[in-house]
Every structure is written in C-alpha cells, then in structure tokens.
Amino acid sequence: MCEAMTALRLLITLFALSISSFGKDFQKAVPLHDSSDAQKWAKKRLGKMSLEQKIGQMFMIRAYTEFLNVGSPEYLQMRDAIRKYHIGGVLLTIRQEGPFLYRNQPYEAAMYTNRLQRDSELPLIFAADFERGLSMRLYGATVFPHAMAFGAAGNLEYAEAFGQIVAQESRAIGVHWNFFPVADVNSNPANPIINTRAFSEEQAQVSELTAAYIRGARNAGMLTTAKHFPGHGDTSTDSHLELARVDAAKPRLEAVELAPFRRAIEAGVDSIMIAHVTVPALDPDPNRVASTSPAVIRNLLQGELGFKGLIVPDGMDMNALTRLFSTGQNTPSEAAGRAAVEVVKAGNDLILIPAELDGAYNGLVNAVRNGEIPQAQIDASVRKILVAKAMVGLNKARLVDVDALDKIIATPEHVAFGQQVADSAITLVRDNGKVLPLRKPGTNVGTAKPGLTYQAPREASGRTAVVVFSDDVRSESGRTLERELRARNPETRVLYVDPRIADPMTDQVMQAVSQAQTVVAAVYLIPTAGRMARVQGVLQGTASMSDASAELLRHILRQAGDKTVVIAMGTPYLAASFPEVKNYICAFSNVAVAETAAAKAEGRLAWGNWGYGWSTERGERPIESGMRYGDDQLCR
C-alpha cells in the first residue's frame, strides 16, 4: 500500500512538473504577420531536427474531440503516434454517423488540445474545418449559417466580422488554423459537395467575400486556407466518393475559377488547399489529379500566381485520391506511401489525414533517403510549417486558458450577429400573391401558452401544415423551425419525413395538407461529404432529393400548389427540379439561426414592419435587413 501511494505521489509530482515546464503564460492571439522572430525561431528549430522529425512535422492527423482518460487505449494510441512519428499538426474534428454529428463542448476541446500539447515533443499546430465556426463541431459556440448565406446578405463587413469571431473562438480552444474560406465559385447548380459552402456563383462576389473573411480572421490571429484549388465549383461529383473533373478551358479557368484564389493571395491567405480533381486544361495526364500535379501546383499556383505560403492537399483518405494508388497489387501501406511521395513531389508542404500513417511516413522518409525527393525541398516545407507555428505564438506558449472560454465563446454580441446574418440572407424568389404572409396582420406573436411539464400538449388544429423533408427524421432538422413557427402560430401541425418513410406517410401527409389553409414544405438539402441518395433509381452522391421524398413533394404541389410555400433550408437550386413551385423562399442553410430567420421573416411580413408595405413587385428591396426579393435564375 505504501509503495502504491509513493508511486501515486511521484506521478502527481511529474504531472505538475510537466505543466510547469511549459511556463505560466497562455497563448495570446495577435494579428498575424511574418516577423523576423518567427523566421529566427524556425531556422533555429530546423537546424536541430533529424530527417525523421522533419518528415513528422509535415503530417497532420485527425483527432476526435471527446473525453478520454489519459490512460485509455484511445488516448495512448494518439499520444504514442504523435511521439513516434514526430507529428507536427492535428486536425480537430468529431465523429459522424450518417447525418448525426457527435458534438462535444468547448471546454472538452480546450482540455484536449492542452493535454496533447503537454504530451508532444514539439508544439502542435491545431487545425479544423470551422467553415461555419465552432458550432460545426461543438455545442455552445456561436452559430453561423452556410457561406452562401453571406453571399445572399451581400455585406462585406459581415464576412470580415465572421472571420474575426471564428478566429477569436477558435484560438480560445487552442485551434490556430482554419481550413476556410471556400474560394470555389459554385457555377454548377448540381454540385453535391460545394454548393452552399461557397459564397456565391458569381466570381466577383466570391473573391471579395473571401478576401474580407481572410482579413478578419488574420487580424484576430487565425491562419486561413483558401480551398479547393484550382476550383471545385464546376463539378457534379463528390470527390470524397469518386473522381471529379473540371472540363473548363484555360480562359474560363482564368476568368472564373482562379480569380478568387488570386484575390485570396492578395489578401494574405496563409495556405491554399489543393483539390483531388482532374483539370485537363491544366494537366492532361488522366492519372493525375490537381493535388499530385506539378503543372497545377508548381507552374500555376507558385509560378503564375506567385503564392509562397503553405500548400496543403485535401484529405489524403478521400476516394478520389486513394483510387489512383490502390492497384490491387500493393498493400494499403504501400499505396499510402506512394500517395504521400507524389503529393510532396508535386509541391505540397503537408500530408493531411493520410490513409495509413505508418506507410505514408516511411514512404516519405525512404523517398528522401534514396534521392527521389531532395532534402532541400523537405527543409523548405518544414521551415514554412515552423514559421506558421511561430506566427500563432507556439514558440512562446502552447496552452490556452480554459478559464477564459466563458468570456470569449458565444458572447451575446456574437450570437446576435450570427442571427443577424441569417435574417439578412432570407430571400423570396417566387410569390403567387395568395399565400404570403402566412398569418393575418395583428396576430400577436408568442400567444401559445406553455403547458405543464408532464401535461400532454394540446393537438394543433393544423390550419398551417408544415412538412419537414430531411435525410433522417431523427436529426435536428426542423426542430427549431417547428418551435419558432408554433410560437407565432399555435395552430400549426408539423410532420417529419425522410426517404425511408416518405411513401408510407403519404396518406397522412396529404390528409394534413388537404385540411390546412396554408402549407409549408421545408426541404433540408445541404452538401455533405459522402452523402448518397437514390435519384431516378440510382444510388449516387447528389444535391437532389431522393426519389421517395421528391415524389411526395410533387404530390403536395399537384394537390395544393397554390397554398404551399417551399422553403429551401439549404441549396437554393431545389426549385430547378420542381418548376411547379409557386411560392419559394431560400434560407441557404439548415442551421438553427437559419430556421429562426425563416420563421421570423414570415412573422415580420405578417406584422408589416419591413419599412414598406407588402408587395409582389420583383426587384423591391427592404429598407431594413431581412426578407428580400431574389433572382429567379436560382431556379434554373
């Protein structure tokens, strides 16, 4: 017993020493600039590193934000991988199962980044896909709508403030690098993976919003990434599932796809992510994607565009890339090694989420030792990585102050701003003049009285029928919309539908539709990596509704089109498949603030407090923020 207590005291002492060894200072987020101090620190560090350590700094592996005991097999495996391979960076994410995201809390994330920093030989740089801010991965953070909502709002100041707030909240939990903004121009309405992740389908607007976001984020101490070079907007394929191809000619690429990246470089973007897409106009080799193409990276990005920052391939575990190196005659380890070698030879500085870590790491080490990759190229890449670490202050402090989180994340001002953006994005595209506004003027908002906790709720009469179309009725889709609509109109009946139950629910839905005075069809259709749906009998990655759900929506429109409002809670291109839609509103996002904005817009219209009377004349714009009239070209 005494020996056990002695051992325990020793462990506690060592733990305390490990904390104090990093000093008392916490990370301080300051505006980014490539200082001489950063260069000196990087040069000094580089001179002391072995080849194995240098190669390790070029790897960024995935870590899930969740509670792990420090002695658990999962945590020990992560810690040991970081130490064994001298890992330089970690991509912070969460587990996902279909449409379900297993989010955690900001405190958990901050504790986790601190713990990994303590257990790493060299300071780790943490990155994340915070395209909509921390709320994409964590509960309790400021919620922002998708990027296309910022394009719909059309306010550059919104984009700059967006970058600043996301940077502040990210740095608070120990994340230094955001893989955003998306600089793709979503010129293909059928794009299943970019779509609302892009700011717009107009290159000029994408360019300016991209630059504004970069300014805001960098001023608040966050590294930024423009993606997916040389442009993933004009594709109809999800590169997570299969190879995507951009068939545009070079003049069109110069005028559209490349313009936002040029603007991002001018704005000082820190890194550019290379897509796993084929672009014959830039590299005709069918066995190369942009991420493995020297013509795309060295000749175009570094040569013609003059980019000198960090170059990162998209996830190395994506099917569009792995298929090129999995021949059936090699092992997964050998395939991962070959893929890593080819992307580095092409000019990438980092290996992001290798399909097989050991194979990729040893493949690079061996390629340098046998002369396939020059040592000087490795040194140049690692130096850029170390400079980036010093720019975010990792040369001075590794840890974040967990006690400061509740003063930085989701402040009332941040939360209100996220809602303001969503409100400003709401766009009325079609109106037959028979349905909107949904409620009569003078009806008081919030007249629905809450019931007792254990009392059965009163059944809604169903004067308004709301049908929520989503990929899975168990998801969060529609919950905030239902609550907000019921608060404004207690006589609202809400039905949830997904592809599995759309057919058997048809009679129930149509009965509710026939009895209702007005109908709202809220369609949740957003770009999701690996999303598959059965369209025209074929299972494919798509931005379209599944056959079963689409047929039910058509049935509603055939029977009750004049009294039905379709709200696109995601892709605005939905109406292209439903030309019979007569009342069409776009929210551009499926998140809670977008749901609230959609409900608020209908409520405000009912009150008539937009600063002008209700009108169906196209082109009229509100004096205040909120519902505006859009371009019916969205429905093409």
SEKOLMAR-928343 format. One line per 5 residues: number of its first residue (from 1); for each residue x, y, z of C-alpha. Coordinates in steps of 0.25 Angstrom, whole numbers, plus 5000, padded with zeros to 4 digits. Example, Ala and Ser with C-alpha at 12.3 -4.5 7.8 and 13.67 -1.06 7.14 Angstrom:
SEKOLMAR-928343
1> 5049:4982:5031 | 5055:4996:5029
end
This chain:
SEKOLMAR-928343
1> 5000:5000:5000 | 5011:5010:5004 | 5018:5006:4991 | 5006:5009:4983 | 5004:5023:4990
6> 5018:5026:4987 | 5017:5023:4973 | 5004:5032:4972 | 5011:5043:4978 | 5022:5042:4968
11> 5012:5042:4957 | 5006:5055:4962 | 5019:5062:4964 | 5023:5058:4950 | 5010:5063:4945
16> 5012:5076:4952 | 5026:5078:4946 | 5021:5075:4932 | 5011:5086:4934 | 5021:5096:4939
21> 5031:5092:4929 | 5022:5100:4919 | 5022:5113:4927 | 5011:5120:4933 | 5008:5128:4920
26> 4996:5125:4911 | 4995:5126:4896 | 4992:5141:4892 | 4985:5143:4879 | 4990:5155:4872
31> 4989:5160:4857 | 4997:5151:4848 | 5010:5155:4841 | 5023:5148:4837 | 5032:5154:4847
36> 5047:5153:4848 | 5046:5146:4861 | 5037:5135:4855 | 5048:5133:4844 | 5059:5132:4854
41> 5051:5122:4863 | 5048:5114:4851 | 5062:5114:4846 | 5068:5110:4859 | 5058:5099:4861
46> 5060:5093:4847 | 5075:5093:4850 | 5073:5083:4861 | 5064:5074:4855 | 5067:5060:4849
51> 5061:5055:4836 | 5050:5047:4843 | 5046:5059:4852 | 5045:5068:4839 | 5036:5058:4832
56> 5027:5057:4844 | 5025:5072:4844 | 5019:5070:4830 | 5008:5061:4835 | 4994:5066:4841
61> 4986:5054:4847 | 4971:5054:4851 | 4967:5055:4866 | 4953:5054:4871 | 4948:5064:4881
66> 4943:5055:4892 | 4946:5052:4907 | 4958:5042:4908 | 4964:5037:4921 | 4979:5039:4919
71> 4981:5024:4922 | 4971:5020:4912 | 4976:5012:4900 | 4970:5022:4890 | 4977:5034:4897
76> 4990:5026:4898 | 4989:5022:4883 | 4988:5036:4879 | 4999:5041:4889 | 5009:5030:4884
81> 5006:5033:4869 | 5009:5048:4872 | 5022:5044:4878 | 5027:5032:4869 | 5025:5040:4856
86> 5028:5054:4862 | 5015:5059:4857 | 5014:5074:4854 | 4999:5076:4854 | 4986:5071:4858
91> 4972:5073:4851 | 4962:5074:4862 | 4948:5068:4858 | 4937:5060:4863 | 4931:5046:4860
96> 4920:5045:4850 | 4910:5034:4846 | 4901:5038:4834 | 4894:5051:4837 | 4898:5050:4852
101> 4909:5058:4858 | 4914:5055:4871 | 4918:5069:4876 | 4925:5072:4889 | 4927:5085:4897
106> 4937:5096:4896 | 4943:5092:4910 | 4945:5078:4905 | 4952:5083:4893 | 4961:5092:4900
111> 4965:5082:4911 | 4968:5072:4899 | 4977:5082:4892 | 4985:5085:4905 | 4987:5071:4908
116> 4992:5067:4894 | 5001:5080:4895 | 5007:5075:4908 | 5010:5061:4903 | 5016:5065:4890
121> 5031:5067:4888 | 5029:5079:4879 | 5018:5089:4879 | 5006:5084:4871 | 4998:5093:4861
126> 4983:5090:4862 | 4974:5092:4850 | 4959:5090:4848 | 4949:5091:4837 | 4941:5102:4844
131> 4934:5106:4831 | 4922:5111:4840 | 4930:5114:4852 | 4932:5105:4864 | 4917:5101:4864
136> 4920:5091:4853 | 4928:5083:4863 | 4924:5088:4877 | 4911:5091:4884 | 4910:5104:4891
141> 4918:5113:4881 | 4913:5124:4872 | 4904:5118:4861 | 4906:5124:4847 | 4899:5120:4834
146> 4906:5114:4822 | 4915:5123:4813 | 4905:5125:4803 | 4896:5132:4813 | 4907:5142:4814
151> 4907:5144:4799 | 4892:5145:4799 | 4893:5156:4810 | 4903:5163:4801 | 4911:5170:4812
156> 4926:5170:4812 | 4926:5175:4827 | 4918:5162:4831 | 4929:5154:4825 | 4940:5161:4831
161> 4933:5160:4845 | 4930:5146:4842 | 4945:5143:4841 | 4949:5151:4853 | 4938:5144:4862
166> 4942:5130:4857 | 4957:5133:4860 | 4954:5138:4874 | 4946:5126:4878 | 4956:5116:4871
171> 4968:5122:4877 | 4961:5121:4891 | 4960:5106:4890 | 4975:5104:4884 | 4971:5103:4869
176> 4981:5112:4861 | 4977:5109:4847 | 4964:5109:4839 | 4962:5101:4826 | 4953:5112:4821
181> 4949:5121:4813 | 4944:5113:4802 | 4948:5120:4790 | 4941:5112:4780 | 4931:5118:4770
186> 4918:5109:4771 | 4916:5111:4756 | 4909:5097:4755 | 4896:5096:4762 | 4897:5081:4762
191> 4909:5082:4771 | 4907:5072:4782 | 4919:5076:4791 | 4922:5091:4789 | 4908:5097:4787
196> 4904:5105:4799 | 4919:5104:4805 | 4922:5114:4794 | 4919:5129:4796 | 4913:5130:4782
201> 4912:5126:4768 | 4918:5140:4764 | 4933:5140:4764 | 4934:5155:4767 | 4925:5153:4780
206> 4933:5140:4784 | 4946:5148:4782 | 4942:5160:4791 | 4936:5152:4802 | 4948:5142:4802
211> 4957:5154:4804 | 4948:5160:4815 | 4948:5147:4823 | 4963:5146:4822 | 4965:5160:4827
216> 4956:5158:4839 | 4962:5144:4843 | 4977:5148:4841 | 4974:5161:4849 | 4969:5152:4861
221> 4981:5143:4860 | 4976:5131:4851 | 4983:5124:4840 | 4974:5123:4828 | 4972:5114:4816
226> 4966:5117:4802 | 4961:5104:4796 | 4959:5096:4787 | 4970:5100:4777 | 4969:5101:4765
231> 4954:5101:4767 | 4943:5090:4771 | 4931:5099:4768 | 4928:5094:4754 | 4927:5079:4757
236> 4915:5070:4759 | 4923:5059:4767 | 4927:5058:4781 | 4942:5055:4782 | 4940:5048:4795
241> 4933:5037:4787 | 4939:5037:4773 | 4948:5045:4764 | 4942:5059:4760 | 4946:5066:4747
246> 4946:5081:4743 | 4945:5082:4728 | 4946:5097:4726 | 4956:5103:4716 | 4968:5111:4721
251> 4962:5125:4718 | 4949:5121:4726 | 4958:5116:4738 | 4966:5129:4738 | 4953:5137:4738
256> 4945:5129:4748 | 4951:5118:4756 | 4965:5125:4758 | 4960:5139:4761 | 4956:5137:4776
261> 4970:5130:4778 | 4977:5142:4773 | 4969:5151:4782 | 4972:5142:4794 | 4987:5143:4791
266> 4986:5158:4790 | 4979:5158:4804 | 4990:5150:4810 | 4984:5136:4811 | 4993:5127:4819
271> 4991:5114:4811 | 4984:5108:4799 | 4977:5094:4799 | 4978:5086:4786 | 4966:5078:4781
276> 4967:5064:4777 | 4960:5067:4763 | 4965:5066:4749 | 4966:5078:4741 | 4970:5074:4726
281> 4973:5089:4722 | 4984:5090:4733 | 4989:5075:4733 | 4984:5065:4722 | 4990:5053:4729
286> 4978:5045:4733 | 4986:5038:4744 | 4988:5051:4752 | 4979:5060:4760 | 4982:5074:4763
291> 4988:5070:4777 | 4998:5061:4770 | 5001:5071:4758 | 5014:5079:4757 | 5007:5087:4746
296> 4996:5091:4755 | 5004:5094:4768 | 5018:5098:4763 | 5015:5104:4750 | 5001:5110:4752
301> 5000:5113:4767 | 5014:5116:4771 | 5019:5121:4757 | 5008:5129:4751 | 5000:5133:4763
306> 5013:5135:4771 | 5008:5128:4784 | 5019:5126:4794 | 5010:5121:4806 | 5007:5107:4811
311> 5001:5097:4801 | 4992:5086:4806 | 4985:5075:4799 | 4971:5071:4802 | 4969:5059:4811
316> 4978:5048:4807 | 4968:5038:4811 | 4958:5043:4800 | 4954:5032:4789 | 4957:5042:4778
321> 4972:5041:4782 | 4973:5027:4788 | 4967:5020:4776 | 4980:5025:4768 | 4989:5018:4777
326> 4982:5005:4781 | 4985:4996:4769 | 4981:4983:4776 | 4995:4978:4775 | 5000:4987:4786
331> 4997:4988:4801 | 4989:4999:4807 | 5002:5003:4814 | 5010:5004:4801 | 4998:5011:4794
336> 4998:5022:4805 | 5014:5023:4804 | 5013:5025:4789 | 5002:5035:4790 | 5010:5043:4800
341> 5022:5043:4792 | 5014:5048:4779 | 5007:5060:4786 | 5020:5065:4792 | 5028:5063:4779
346> 5016:5072:4773 | 5019:5083:4783 | 5010:5081:4795 | 5016:5084:4808 | 5007:5076:4817
351> 5001:5062:4817 | 4987:5063:4823 | 4980:5051:4829 | 4988:5040:4822 | 4980:5028:4819
356> 4991:5019:4826 | 5000:5027:4835 | 5012:5017:4836 | 5012:5015:4821 | 5011:5030:4817
361> 5022:5034:4828 | 5032:5023:4824 | 5029:5025:4809 | 5034:5039:4810 | 5046:5036:4819
366> 5051:5026:4809 | 5048:5035:4797 | 5057:5046:4803 | 5068:5035:4806 | 5068:5030:4792
371> 5068:5043:4786 | 5055:5043:4780 | 5051:5056:4788 | 5062:5066:4791 | 5066:5069:4805
376> 5065:5084:4802 | 5050:5082:4798 | 5047:5076:4811 | 5055:5087:4819 | 5047:5098:4811
381> 5034:5091:4814 | 5037:5089:4829 | 5042:5103:4830 | 5029:5109:4825 | 5021:5100:4835
386> 5030:5105:4847 | 5029:5119:4843 | 5014:5117:4843 | 5015:5112:4857 | 5023:5123:4862
391> 5013:5133:4855 | 5002:5128:4864 | 5011:5129:4876 | 5014:5114:4878 | 5029:5118:4880
396> 5025:5125:4893 | 5013:5117:4899 | 5006:5104:4896 | 4994:5104:4905 | 4981:5112:4905
401> 4974:5118:4918 | 4962:5109:4920 | 4956:5119:4930 | 4955:5129:4919 | 4945:5121:4910
406> 4932:5127:4916 | 4937:5141:4913 | 4940:5139:4899 | 4931:5128:4893 | 4917:5131:4889
411> 4916:5145:4895 | 4903:5151:4893 | 4908:5160:4883 | 4914:5148:4875 | 4901:5141:4876
416> 4893:5153:4871 | 4902:5155:4860 | 4900:5141:4855 | 4885:5142:4855 | 4886:5156:4848
421> 4894:5149:4836 | 4883:5138:4835 | 4872:5148:4836 | 4878:5157:4825 | 4880:5145:4816
426> 4866:5141:4815 | 4862:5143:4800 | 4848:5142:4794 | 4849:5136:4780 | 4835:5133:4776
431> 4821:5138:4781 | 4808:5136:4775 | 4801:5146:4784 | 4792:5136:4790 | 4799:5131:4802
436> 4809:5141:4808 | 4809:5146:4818 | 4805:5133:4825 | 4798:5140:4837 | 4787:5151:4837
441> 4793:5165:4842 | 4790:5168:4856 | 4792:5153:4861 | 4801:5154:4873 | 4814:5146:4874
446> 4816:5137:4885 | 4802:5135:4889 | 4804:5120:4890 | 4803:5117:4905 | 4813:5107:4910
451> 4807:5095:4917 | 4811:5088:4930 | 4823:5079:4929 | 4816:5066:4930 | 4803:5070:4923
456> 4800:5065:4909 | 4801:5076:4899 | 4789:5081:4892 | 4788:5075:4878 | 4789:5086:4868
461> 4777:5089:4859 | 4786:5089:4847 | 4782:5102:4840 | 4796:5102:4835 | 4803:5089:4832
466> 4818:5088:4832 | 4825:5077:4825 | 4839:5075:4828 | 4847:5068:4818 | 4861:5063:4823
471> 4871:5051:4821 | 4867:5046:4835 | 4855:5049:4843 | 4863:5047:4856 | 4873:5058:4852
476> 4872:5072:4857 | 4866:5077:4844 | 4853:5085:4846 | 4853:5085:4862 | 4856:5100:4863
481> 4847:5103:4851 | 4835:5096:4858 | 4837:5103:4871 | 4838:5117:4865 | 4826:5114:4856
486> 4818:5109:4867 | 4821:5121:4876 | 4816:5130:4865 | 4804:5121:4861 | 4799:5111:4871
491> 4790:5105:4860 | 4802:5099:4853 | 4803:5084:4850 | 4817:5079:4847 | 4820:5065:4840
496> 4835:5060:4838 | 4838:5052:4826 | 4851:5045:4821 | 4853:5035:4809 | 4851:5023:4817
501> 4836:5027:4822 | 4832:5037:4811 | 4824:5026:4803 | 4817:5020:4815 | 4814:5034:4821
506> 4808:5040:4808 | 4793:5038:4812 | 4795:5044:4826 | 4803:5056:4820 | 4793:5058:4809
511> 4781:5058:4819 | 4788:5069:4827 | 4791:5077:4814 | 4776:5076:4810 | 4771:5081:4823
516> 4781:5092:4824 | 4779:5106:4820 | 4793:5108:4817 | 4805:5098:4815 | 4820:5100:4817
521> 4829:5090:4811 | 4843:5092:4818 | 4853:5084:4810 | 4867:5081:4817 | 4877:5078:4806
526> 4891:5082:4808 | 4905:5078:4803 | 4910:5067:4812 | 4923:5058:4810 | 4919:5045:4805
531> 4904:5047:4804 | 4897:5037:4796 | 4883:5037:4791 | 4874:5029:4781 | 4871:5038:4769
536> 4864:5032:4757 | 4866:5019:4763 | 4882:5021:4764 | 4889:5022:4777 | 4899:5034:4776
541> 4905:5045:4782 | 4896:5057:4779 | 4890:5070:4783 | 4876:5065:4779 | 4865:5060:4788
546> 4863:5045:4788 | 4852:5039:4779 | 4842:5036:4790 | 4843:5050:4797 | 4843:5057:4783
551> 4830:5049:4779 | 4823:5053:4792 | 4827:5068:4790 | 4822:5067:4775 | 4809:5061:4781
556> 4807:5073:4790 | 4810:5083:4779 | 4800:5076:4770 | 4789:5076:4780 | 4792:5089:4788
561> 4802:5097:4780 | 4794:5110:4781 | 4795:5110:4796 | 4808:5104:4798 | 4821:5111:4801
566> 4834:5103:4799 | 4846:5108:4808 | 4859:5103:4803 | 4867:5101:4816 | 4880:5098:4809
571> 4883:5098:4794 | 4875:5109:4787 | 4875:5101:4774 | 4864:5092:4779 | 4853:5098:4770
576> 4860:5094:4758 | 4855:5080:4760 | 4841:5086:4763 | 4837:5096:4753 | 4822:5096:4759
581> 4827:5103:4771 | 4819:5116:4772 | 4824:5121:4786 | 4839:5119:4788 | 4848:5125:4800
586> 4863:5122:4801 | 4870:5121:4814 | 4883:5116:4809 | 4886:5108:4821 | 4880:5097:4831
591> 4885:5102:4844 | 4877:5107:4855 | 4879:5122:4852 | 4874:5120:4838 | 4862:5113:4843
596> 4859:5124:4853 | 4861:5134:4841 | 4851:5127:4832 | 4841:5127:4843 | 4844:5142:4847
601> 4843:5146:4832 | 4829:5140:4831 | 4825:5147:4844 | 4830:5160:4841 | 4823:5160:4828
606> 4810:5158:4835 | 4813:5170:4844 | 4816:5178:4832 | 4828:5184:4839 | 4838:5183:4828
611> 4839:5198:4826 | 4830:5197:4813 | 4816:5190:4810 | 4816:5176:4805 | 4817:5176:4790
616> 4819:5165:4780 | 4827:5174:4770 | 4840:5168:4767 | 4853:5175:4770 | 4847:5183:4782
621> 4857:5182:4794 | 4854:5185:4808 | 4859:5197:4815 | 4863:5189:4827 | 4870:5175:4828
626> 4862:5163:4825 | 4854:5157:4814 | 4858:5162:4801 | 4854:5159:4786 | 4863:5149:4779
631> 4867:5145:4765 | 4858:5134:4759 | 4871:5129:4752 | 4873:5122:4765 | 4862:5112:4760
636> 4869:5109:4746
end
